[in-house]
């Protein structure tokens, strides 16, 4: 009998001590499509996914454009907390192949803990400034 009670108490402690980890979602790239070619206007758009559990917090988004898939050679970047689109100054890019992604940083309220999520990567070509 003592063993059953002890096991029941341990079971309750285990359940009450378990930490619920919210599910975070990385941004989804919307525009431009993969391998799209531009000669003038370029417009980047992504989804502002939220936490699946609906808790409060603060997202910031960093759009990165690089000439290499590993993002070692950044050519342009843009940071925002409110927008889900970016229209770069075309003077920042020369003709060539580029890669883009969005890095989202989520800061949990009120703890201040942060989670960084990175979208997938898409390639595009620009035939404009030389």
Secondary structure, DSSP 8 states (H G I E B T S, - for coil): -HHHHHHHHHHHHHHHH-----------EEES-TTEEESS---EEE-----TT---EEEEEEEEEESSTTSSSEEEEEEESS-SEE---GGG--SEEEEEEEEEEEEETTT--EEEEE---EEEEE----
